[in-house]
Amino acid sequence: MSIRIGLYDFFAYTLPGIFYLLIAAYGLAVFQFVKVDLSTLDSLSLFSFLVVVGAGYITGLLLDPMAYRWARFFQGRNREAAKFAFEEFHSHHPWLELNFKPADWGILLRIIKSKSIEAAMDVEQHNVASIMLRNISLGLLLVSAIYLLFFFTVSTNIWNLILAGIFFSLSITAIRRSRLRRHWFYIAIFEAFAAHYLPQEKWIGNKRHITNSNNESESPGIEVSNSMSDSEAKPVESD
């Protein structure tokens, strides 16, 4: 369990945090505020490496809210993404009677974890990738800003503008991939819950073709205990 949580934090926050630190060091070196000697990396001790990893983790945690705000320019809130994924899932499986709401995705994920850790890890990998990509997108935006600022203050070489445009394009690409992986995350929650809590014979025997979307389906739904259906989800990012 501890290894799983460590990998989650490593890819979602530590790697982006180290990326932020490298960008900061690069920016300071470009504008000659500090001198970076790459030969010092050869003599980097284990303790120094652990300090960098720890600093990267803290930096990633602190800057992730900024990355989320940056991502909001290109995607809606998490509750809107969950609702959209729920509607898509239901449109693909209209014969299912779903006794839960999009906002219940948090408790559904907890139920999946209690059933199968492996299934939960398959679901959560999309959320990890989404968080990592939105932070990488913000980092690439900062690199683009460094080149743009360098063009106006230090050197008017056209390559500075070209590089600024390239990194900005990569930033937009990363944020779009983050939005896609977040969508896959919510879809995977609903699919995994249905797959683990709906018996296989019901999948095969009770699936019916819906010819009129306005008619109410009478196919049997997913049975969830009252304690689960009445519980409120506690998502990590609820807005």
Secondary structure, DSSP 8 states (H G I E B T S, - for coil): -HHHHHHHHIIIIIHHHHHHHHHHHHHHHHTTSS---GGGGGG--HHHHHHHHHHHHHHHHHHHHHHHHHHTTTS--HHHHHHHHHHHHHHH-TT----S-GGGHHHHHHHHHHH-HHHHHHHHHHHHHHHHHHHHHHHHHHHHHHHHHHHHHT---HHHHHHHHHHHHHHHHHHHHHHHHHHHHHHHHHHHHHHHHS-HHHHHHS----S-TTS---S------HHHHTS----SS--
